[in-house]
């Protein structure tokens, strides 16, 4: 699968850990991209991660943040993790319904 013309990659170990600990995984992110459930693509707000961006996706009426690294040389997007975000849910959704 591709995002913005870049091949999407992720760690299988991290994928399993996310599935076990958070009940969602990178395959869920791929489905959200495929179903056009991307709400935004933001610069990472932390100065510790200037090379990262955050994909904002909707899944089951909640908003998740997906930090990623874009590698133009390899033409890849590497997904770092995925986590639910109350702040982003409040920003992009209202009462579980898209604004």
C-alpha positions as CSV (number, residue, x, y, z in Angstrom):
1,X,0.0,0.0,0.0
2,X,1.1,3.6,-0.6
3,X,0.5,7.0,1.0
4,X,1.3,10.1,-1.1
5,X,3.1,7.8,-3.6
6,X,5.4,6.3,-0.9
7,X,5.4,2.7,0.2
8,X,4.3,2.2,3.8
9,X,6.5,0.2,6.2
10,X,6.4,-0.7,9.9
11,X,7.9,-3.0,12.4
12,X,6.1,-6.4,12.7
13,X,7.3,-6.6,16.4
14,X,5.8,-3.2,17.1
15,X,2.6,-4.3,15.2
16,X,2.2,-7.3,17.5
17,X,2.8,-5.2,20.6
18,X,0.2,-2.6,19.6
19,X,-2.3,-5.4,18.9
20,X,-1.7,-6.9,22.4
21,X,-1.6,-3.6,24.4
22,X,-3.9,-1.3,22.5
23,X,-6.2,-3.5,20.6
24,X,-5.3,-2.0,17.2
25,X,-2.4,-2.4,14.9
26,X,-0.8,-0.9,11.7
27,X,-3.2,-3.0,9.6
28,X,-6.0,-0.9,11.1
29,X,-4.1,2.2,10.0
30,X,-3.7,0.8,6.5
31,X,-7.5,0.2,6.3
32,X,-8.2,3.8,7.5
33,X,-5.9,5.1,4.7
34,X,-7.6,2.8,2.1
35,X,-11.1,4.0,3.3
36,X,-10.0,7.6,3.2
37,X,-10.4,8.1,6.9
38,X,-7.4,10.4,7.1
39,X,-8.4,13.6,8.9
40,X,-5.1,15.4,8.8
41,X,-1.3,15.2,8.3
42,X,0.5,17.3,10.8
43,X,4.0,18.3,11.7
44,X,5.1,16.6,15.0
45,X,4.5,19.2,17.8
46,X,7.5,18.1,19.8
47,X,10.9,19.6,18.9
48,X,12.4,16.3,19.9
49,X,11.0,14.8,16.7
50,X,11.5,17.4,13.9
51,X,11.8,14.6,11.3
52,X,8.4,13.1,12.2
53,X,4.9,13.9,11.1
54,X,1.6,12.7,12.5
55,X,-1.1,11.1,10.5
56,X,-4.5,11.7,12.1
57,X,-7.0,9.0,11.3
58,X,-10.6,8.1,12.3
59,X,-11.5,4.6,13.5
60,X,-14.8,3.6,15.1
61,X,-15.8,7.2,15.9
62,X,-12.5,8.0,17.7
63,X,-9.3,9.8,16.5
64,X,-5.9,8.2,16.5
65,X,-2.4,9.7,16.0
66,X,0.1,7.8,13.9
67,X,3.6,9.3,14.1
68,X,5.6,8.5,11.0
69,X,8.9,9.2,9.2
70,X,9.0,10.1,5.5
71,X,12.1,8.9,3.7
72,X,12.3,10.5,0.2
73,X,15.4,8.6,-0.8
74,X,13.8,5.2,-0.2
75,X,10.3,6.5,-1.1
76,X,8.9,5.1,2.1
77,X,6.7,6.1,5.0
78,X,7.7,4.3,8.2
79,X,4.9,4.1,10.8
80,X,6.3,4.5,14.3
81,X,3.3,3.8,16.5
82,X,-0.5,4.4,16.8
83,X,-2.3,5.8,19.8
84,X,-5.8,7.1,20.7
85,X,-5.9,10.9,21.2
86,X,-8.5,12.6,23.3
87,X,-7.3,16.0,22.2
88,X,-7.4,15.2,18.5
89,X,-10.8,13.6,19.0
90,X,-12.1,16.8,20.5
91,X,-10.6,18.8,17.7
92,X,-11.8,16.7,14.8
93,X,-15.0,15.2,16.1
94,X,-17.9,16.4,18.2
95,X,-19.8,13.8,20.3
96,X,-18.5,11.0,18.1
97,X,-19.7,12.7,14.9
98,X,-17.4,14.4,12.4
99,X,-17.5,18.2,12.5
